[in-house]
Amino acid sequence: MKKLDINMKKTLIILSLAGVIFFAQTKTAQAQCNTDGFTEQCLSSLESGFTFLKSFKVDGQGGSKDKVEFSYVFSKDTEYYINICTGSSSVDGIKVTLYDSNRKMVGTNFANGKFFGAVKYPCSATGIYYITFTFEGSSNHCGGSVLGFKR
């Protein structure tokens, strides 16, 4: 009976330690990229005249993902606005590229070697558009984005 008690105690200690390690790693992973905070920042910096449509969580998982992609249906004769927020005044090397349904690039926040905080796109054809976020020299691989529109 004493031997069983010792083995039970060892098992409980090992399970307890495994649980603590698991929860500690989970908390660390969540703390690495605060996409919710960044999307809130983007929402508050949506350009005047644009109406909020959708927010995007841009999580490159600490550099393990090269790109994050979303799709959205755009309507003809509507102007769209996509901004990127990283918690600082710069976009931290996060490149936003907009592609039409044929995967032809129609807009980006990167031009002449410089990153800009937003992309505006006057849509000339209704269809599915792809919004791709890539990390080019990004230190955190983390941000948020908001899509807005106006007619």
C-alpha positions as a Markdown table, in Angstrom:
| # | Residue | x | y | z |
|---|---|---|---|---|
| 1 | Met | 0.0 | 0.0 | 0.0 |
| 2 | Lys | 2.9 | 2.4 | 0.8 |
| 3 | Lys | 4.4 | 1.7 | -2.6 |
| 4 | Leu | 1.1 | 2.6 | -4.3 |
| 5 | Asp | 0.9 | 5.9 | -2.4 |
| 6 | Ile | 4.5 | 6.8 | -3.5 |
| 7 | Asn | 3.7 | 6.0 | -7.2 |
| 8 | Met | 0.4 | 8.0 | -7.0 |
| 9 | Lys | 2.3 | 10.9 | -5.5 |
| 10 | Lys | 4.9 | 10.8 | -8.3 |
| 11 | Thr | 2.1 | 10.6 | -10.9 |
| 12 | Leu | 0.2 | 13.5 | -9.5 |
| 13 | Ile | 3.4 | 15.6 | -9.3 |
| 14 | Ile | 4.3 | 14.8 | -12.9 |
| 15 | Leu | 0.8 | 15.6 | -14.1 |
| 16 | Ser | 0.7 | 18.8 | -12.2 |
| 17 | Leu | 4.0 | 19.9 | -13.6 |
| 18 | Ala | 2.9 | 19.0 | -17.1 |
| 19 | Gly | -0.3 | 21.1 | -16.6 |
| 20 | Val | 1.7 | 24.1 | -15.3 |
| 21 | Ile | 4.1 | 23.9 | -18.3 |
| 22 | Phe | 1.2 | 23.6 | -20.8 |
| 23 | Phe | -0.7 | 26.6 | -19.4 |
| 24 | Ala | 2.5 | 28.7 | -19.2 |
| 25 | Gln | 3.2 | 28.0 | -22.8 |
| 26 | Thr | -0.3 | 28.8 | -23.8 |
| 27 | Lys | -0.3 | 32.1 | -22.0 |
| 28 | Thr | 3.1 | 33.0 | -23.6 |
| 29 | Ala | 1.8 | 32.2 | -27.1 |
| 30 | Gln | -1.3 | 34.4 | -26.6 |
| 31 | Ala | 0.8 | 37.3 | -25.3 |
| 32 | Gln | 3.1 | 37.4 | -28.3 |
| 33 | Cys | 0.6 | 38.9 | -30.8 |
| 34 | Asn | -2.2 | 41.2 | -29.6 |
| 35 | Thr | -4.2 | 41.4 | -32.8 |
| 36 | Asp | -7.3 | 42.5 | -31.1 |
| 37 | Gly | -5.6 | 45.6 | -29.8 |
| 38 | Phe | -4.2 | 46.4 | -33.2 |
| 39 | Thr | -7.5 | 46.0 | -35.0 |
| 40 | Glu | -9.1 | 48.4 | -32.4 |
| 41 | Gln | -6.3 | 50.9 | -33.2 |
| 42 | Cys | -7.0 | 50.5 | -36.9 |
| 43 | Leu | -10.8 | 50.9 | -36.4 |
| 44 | Ser | -10.2 | 54.2 | -34.6 |
| 45 | Ser | -7.9 | 55.4 | -37.4 |
| 46 | Leu | -10.3 | 54.5 | -40.2 |
| 47 | Glu | -10.2 | 57.5 | -42.6 |
| 48 | Ser | -13.1 | 59.9 | -42.4 |
| 49 | Gly | -15.9 | 59.1 | -44.8 |
| 50 | Phe | -15.3 | 55.4 | -44.8 |
| 51 | Thr | -17.6 | 52.9 | -43.2 |
| 52 | Phe | -16.2 | 49.9 | -41.3 |
| 53 | Leu | -16.7 | 46.5 | -43.0 |
| 54 | Lys | -14.4 | 43.9 | -41.5 |
| 55 | Ser | -11.3 | 43.6 | -39.3 |
| 56 | Phe | -8.4 | 41.2 | -40.0 |
| 57 | Lys | -6.1 | 39.7 | -37.4 |
| 58 | Val | -2.6 | 39.7 | -39.0 |
| 59 | Asp | -0.7 | 37.1 | -37.0 |
| 60 | Gly | 2.5 | 35.7 | -38.6 |
| 61 | Gln | 3.1 | 33.5 | -35.5 |
| 62 | Gly | 6.4 | 35.0 | -34.7 |
| 63 | Gly | 7.8 | 34.6 | -38.2 |
| 64 | Ser | 6.7 | 31.0 | -38.8 |
| 65 | Lys | 4.1 | 32.2 | -41.4 |
| 66 | Asp | 5.3 | 34.2 | -44.4 |
| 67 | Lys | 1.8 | 35.5 | -45.3 |
| 68 | Val | -1.7 | 35.8 | -44.1 |
| 69 | Glu | -4.5 | 36.0 | -46.6 |
| 70 | Phe | -8.2 | 36.9 | -46.5 |
| 71 | Ser | -10.8 | 37.2 | -49.2 |
| 72 | Tyr | -13.8 | 39.6 | -49.5 |
| 73 | Val | -16.4 | 40.4 | -52.2 |
| 74 | Phe | -15.9 | 44.0 | -53.4 |
| 75 | Ser | -18.6 | 45.9 | -55.3 |
| 76 | Lys | -18.2 | 47.9 | -58.5 |
| 77 | Asp | -18.2 | 51.8 | -58.1 |
| 78 | Thr | -17.2 | 51.5 | -54.4 |
| 79 | Glu | -13.9 | 52.8 | -52.9 |
| 80 | Tyr | -12.2 | 50.6 | -50.4 |
| 81 | Tyr | -9.7 | 51.4 | -47.7 |
| 82 | Ile | -7.4 | 48.9 | -46.0 |
| 83 | Asn | -5.1 | 50.1 | -43.2 |
| 84 | Ile | -2.5 | 48.3 | -41.1 |
| 85 | Cys | -1.7 | 48.9 | -37.5 |
| 86 | Thr | 1.1 | 47.5 | -35.4 |
| 87 | Gly | 1.1 | 49.6 | -32.2 |
| 88 | Ser | 3.6 | 52.0 | -33.5 |
| 89 | Ser | 3.7 | 54.8 | -36.1 |
| 90 | Ser | 5.3 | 52.4 | -38.7 |
| 91 | Val | 3.8 | 49.3 | -40.3 |
| 92 | Asp | 6.8 | 47.3 | -39.2 |
| 93 | Gly | 7.5 | 45.7 | -42.6 |
| 94 | Ile | 4.0 | 44.4 | -43.1 |
| 95 | Lys | 3.1 | 44.6 | -46.7 |
| 96 | Val | -0.6 | 44.7 | -47.7 |
| 97 | Thr | -1.3 | 43.6 | -51.3 |
| 98 | Leu | -4.7 | 43.5 | -52.9 |
| 99 | Tyr | -5.5 | 41.1 | -55.8 |
| 100 | Asp | -8.5 | 40.8 | -58.0 |
| 101 | Ser | -10.4 | 37.5 | -58.7 |
| 102 | Asn | -7.8 | 36.7 | -61.3 |
| 103 | Arg | -5.0 | 37.1 | -58.8 |
| 104 | Lys | -3.8 | 40.3 | -60.6 |
| 105 | Met | -2.3 | 42.8 | -58.1 |
| 106 | Val | -4.5 | 45.9 | -58.0 |
| 107 | Gly | -3.0 | 47.7 | -55.0 |
| 108 | Thr | -0.4 | 47.7 | -52.3 |
| 109 | Asn | 0.9 | 49.8 | -49.3 |
| 110 | Phe | 4.5 | 49.4 | -50.6 |
| 111 | Ala | 5.8 | 51.8 | -53.3 |
| 112 | Asn | 9.2 | 53.3 | -54.1 |
| 113 | Gly | 10.8 | 51.4 | -51.3 |
| 114 | Lys | 8.5 | 52.8 | -48.6 |
| 115 | Phe | 5.7 | 51.3 | -46.6 |
| 116 | Phe | 2.4 | 53.3 | -46.2 |
| 117 | Gly | -0.2 | 52.8 | -43.5 |
| 118 | Ala | -3.1 | 52.1 | -45.9 |
| 119 | Val | -4.3 | 51.2 | -49.4 |
| 120 | Lys | -7.2 | 52.9 | -51.2 |
| 121 | Tyr | -8.8 | 51.0 | -54.1 |
| 122 | Pro | -11.6 | 52.3 | -56.4 |
| 123 | Cys | -13.2 | 49.1 | -57.4 |
| 124 | Ser | -14.2 | 48.8 | -61.1 |
| 125 | Ala | -15.5 | 45.3 | -61.1 |
| 126 | Thr | -17.6 | 43.3 | -58.6 |
| 127 | Gly | -16.0 | 40.1 | -57.5 |
| 128 | Ile | -13.8 | 38.3 | -54.9 |
| 129 | Tyr | -10.7 | 40.1 | -54.0 |
| 130 | Tyr | -7.8 | 38.8 | -52.0 |
| 131 | Ile | -6.1 | 40.8 | -49.3 |
| 132 | Thr | -2.6 | 39.4 | -48.5 |
| 133 | Phe | -0.3 | 40.5 | -45.7 |
| 134 | Thr | 3.4 | 39.5 | -46.0 |
| 135 | Phe | 6.2 | 40.2 | -43.6 |
| 136 | Glu | 9.2 | 42.0 | -45.2 |
| 137 | Gly | 11.7 | 42.8 | -42.5 |
| 138 | Ser | 9.0 | 42.8 | -39.8 |
| 139 | Ser | 10.3 | 42.5 | -36.2 |
| 140 | Asn | 7.0 | 41.2 | -34.7 |
| 141 | His | 5.1 | 39.6 | -37.6 |
| 142 | Cys | 2.0 | 40.9 | -35.9 |
| 143 | Gly | -0.7 | 43.5 | -36.6 |
| 144 | Gly | -4.3 | 44.3 | -37.2 |
| 145 | Ser | -6.1 | 45.7 | -40.2 |
| 146 | Val | -9.5 | 47.2 | -41.0 |
| 147 | Leu | -11.4 | 47.2 | -44.3 |
| 148 | Gly | -13.7 | 50.2 | -44.9 |
| 149 | Phe | -15.8 | 51.4 | -47.9 |
| 150 | Lys | -17.5 | 54.4 | -49.3 |
| 151 | Arg | -19.7 | 55.0 | -52.3 |
